[in-house]
Structure formats: structure tokens, C-alpha cells
Amino acid sequence: MELRHLRYFVAVAEEGHFGRAAARLHLSTPTLSQQVRVLEAEIGAPLLVRHPRGATLSAAGEALLPEARTALRAAEAAARDARRAAGLPDGALRIGLLTGAPDALVSRLNAILAEEAPDARALLIAGDTSHQLGLLERGELDIAILRAPVELSADSEQLELQRDELGVLMAASHPLTERERLSCPELSGQELIWFPRPKAPGFYDATLEALQRQGARLTIATGAMEVPSIAAALPLMPAAISLSTPRIANLFPGLAWRPLVGSPLTATIAAVWRKPTRQPALRALIRGLRGALRDGPWHDTG
């Protein structure tokens, strides 16, 4: 029995209506109904009596409701006690930060948090996308900043923070640098050196599929590398290429970057969190992010 299912059940019981409970939980009504049915299947009996005006508790639901509330309170108390034992104040906001995230993005996050929740203490935990997502799913993070796209559970929500053009990174001596812009078919036959797929499988697969759709027939290097290693290796491999935003070429001498015609590739960073968002500092941060992104995702200024 999962705590999120108990939360969903309690919300419907308290609201007496699936639509109102769904709005409270930031879920769609069909998703909420489906998740409650999962709990009912596990219990083996209906917990709610559905009718045109809403929903009322069945006999099984009446018995479960006080125990469900007790379980949820106990889980929250356990998490609070664990944080205190770890030396974290109750207001600590655990933020998973994508390794290699642009400095400008980190500065924006810090500025928004300082404005919206000045008393909150941020605990930053660095890691790749898969690591961040795992921590979030286990309840060890409040919000994760990671590389999209990712597969999310039904009780998760995401907000796109930054979207940048992805182009071709190569040695300054590479023959393709003679062109100001490159088309995907011109990349065919090149050896692509890129990061290990397990670190961000959604982004990895979506990017390679987009290249293939656009006519690029690449050979994927057998040895995946981290960005600093790629930057060091490319000047020694004049027939190889990689993919990056323009910022990376500016950080490492001996490299060149070229955009792709039509900008068919993008690198997206998103914030992901679990619902409902009970922590005041997290709600404040999300509110501030939504306000800062009214005109659309940010772009790398570095």
C-alpha cells in the first residue's frame, strides 16, 4: 500500500467529490479516479460510493479513513525526525541539481528562492538526471533539476526551465568547420562521442531519434565520456564529433561549434517535483518559477 494512494483517498473523502479533490492534488480527475481504484483493488472492497453529486464513504472507507490519516501523519513525522537527526532544519529545501547545469540557471534559482522564501535553507544535491529522478521517487528530494524528457509517475509535475539549441561540437581542425551551418545528412558517417546513456536515457534517445529522422546516419562511439573528457578528446580525434550547446565550445580551447540547419535539436532542463506540495518553501519556489517563466523558458547566456 503506497502513501500516495492513501493521500488520494483521504482527499476524496474530505472533499466528497473527485473533481474538487483532483484540483486540490493538481491531478486530472480520471487519473485520481484510477489511482483510487488501485487502492480499492488492493483492499479488495470499494472505499467510495460514486454518485452524480460526488462521492461518499463506503463501510470499508469509513474504517480506513482514520487509519489512513494516522499513517500519513506518522510518515510526515518520521521524515521530520529523520531530517532533524541529519542536522537539517524543518525548513530545509532539498534541491537536486543537474551536474553541469549552467551557472546562470543556478543563479536564477537562488535569486527566486531568496525572494520567495528568504527564510528557507537550500540543500543542494548534485547528480545526473537518473540519479536525481531516483532520489525524488524515493522521497529524498523535494525538487529535482534535471535533463528532460523523463518518464514521470502520475503524482509528479514538471516545469520547463531552460531550453537551448544543441549543435555540433568538434575539433577546430575538423573539415566540417568550413561550413557556417550544418545539415543533419552532412553528419552521416561521423563518429559521435557522447555521454553514457544511463545518465539521461530520455534525452539521449530523443536526441538520437531526432538526428535519425533528419537524415543523420552516425556511428556511436563505443566508449561514452563525460563532457570534460569529450572536450579533451575531440582535438585528438579530427574525424569525430559531439553534441553540445554553444557554451561548451566557449569553455574549452581548440574546439568549434556549428549550429544545425533549422535548429532541429534542443537541450531542455526541467524542474520536477511530487504532488501534493506540502512544504511552504517548495510551494514558494514553484510559484516564483512560474512567475519568472511567464514569457517562456530561459536560454543559456553563457
C-alpha positions, -999 to +999 in steps of 0.1 A: +000+000+000+016+033-011+013+065+008+003+085-023-028+062-027-038+070+009-033+107+002-056+104-028-082+085-009-082+110+021-085+140-003-116+125-020-131+116+014-125+151+027-138+169-004-166+145-011-160+150-048-134+136-072-132+169-092-125+191-062-100+165-048-083+164-081-079+202-082-065+201-047-040+174-056-031+190-090-042+158-108-067+151-136-100+137-124-096+104-144-061+099-130-073+104-095-102+080-100-079+054-115-054+057-086-082+053-060-094+022-078-058+008-075-062+012-037-097-004-037-083-033-057-056-038-031-081-036-002-105-059-020-136-037-015-150-004-026-139+025-004-161+052-020-196+052-033-197+072-065-228+092-075-236+122-097-232+147-070-199+134-057-186+105-036-194+092-001-176+067+020-185+030+020-183+009+052-147-001+042-139+036+036-152+047+070-130+021+086-099+031+065-101+069+068-089+074+104-061+048+099-051+065+066-049+099+083-028+083+111-004+067+086+001+099+067+008+119+099+032+092+110+051+093+077+054+131+079+066+129+115+092+102+105+105+123+077+107+153+100+126+133+127+150+119+101+158+154+089+164+166+124+187+136+131+207+145+100+211+181+113+186+196+088+161+222+100+125+216+092+126+243+066+154+228+046+146+225+009+163+196-007+171+205-043+186+181-067+208+200-091+219+186-125+256+182-127+270+207-152+239+230-150+247+265-164+258+290-138+232+314-150+204+289-143+217+283-108+219+320-101+183+324-112+171+296-089+190+311-060+176+346-066+140+333-069+143+312-037+158+342-018+129+364-029+101+340-025+113+321+006+141+341+023+140+321+055+144+287+037+178+270+037+185+252+004+204+219+005+218+213-030+225+177-041+243+173-074+239+144-097+229+133-132+193+130-143+187+093-135+203+098-100+181+129-093+149+111-105+157+081-083+162+104-052+129+122-060+109+090-064+123+077-030+113+110-013+149+120-007+145+153-027+118+180-027+125+191-062+149+179-089+165+200-117+173+175-145+176+169-182+142+164-199+124+144-212+119+119-184+092+094-176+073+106-145+049+089-121+013+101-121+018+121-089+047+141-104+047+175-121+073+193-141+081+228-153+104+235-182+131+259-171+157+263-198+158+253-235+189+257-256+200+249-291+220+218-295+246+218-322+278+201-334+309+202-312+342+192-329+379+200-331+387+234-347+406+214-374+376+193-384+367+196-421+330+204-412+341+237-396+344+251-431+306+254-431+288+281-411+258+258-406+254+221-410+225+199-421+219+165-404+227+145-436+262+161-436+268+144-403+264+109-418+294+087-414+308+107-385+317+091-352+296+106-324+312+107-289+286+114-262+277+109-226+267+074-212+230+067-219+221+056-184+227+091-170+198+106-190+181+079-212+151+101-222+173+129-235+198+105-251+172+086-270+151+116-281+182+133-295+195+104-315+160+097-328+156+133-339+190+131-357+180+099-375+147+114-386+166+144-401+188+121-421+219+118-399+235+083-400+260+084-373+284+058-358+281+059-320+315+056-303+317+025-281+333+045-252+310+071-237+326+100-219+318+129-196+318+164-210+353+174-198+367+141-213+349+147-246+363+182-248+398+169-242+395+140-267+380+159-296+411+179-306+429+145-308+401+129-329+397+151-360+371+127-375+348+127-345+321+150-334+299+155-303+267+174-295+265+204-271+252+239-266+275+268-278+286+274-242+307+243-241+329+254-271+335+287-253+348+269-222+374+247-240+401+260-264+407+241-296+370+233-302+345+247-326+307+247-326+283+248-355+245+251-355+223+227-374+200+240-401+165+246-387+177+240-351+162+205-350+178+197-316+173+212-282+187+206-247+160+211-221+164+214-183+132+210-162+122+211-126+103+181-113+085+176-080+060+153-064+024+163-056+009+175-034+035+201-025+030+205+013+063+223+021+058+261+022+093+268+008+087+244-021+054+260-029+070+294-028+098+283-051+074+268-077+053+300-075+083+321-082+095+299-110+061+301-127+062+338-125+097+341-138+088+318-168+057+336-180+075+346-212+088+311-218+119+290-208+152+307-202+182+304-226+218+299-218+235+333-216+270+319-211 
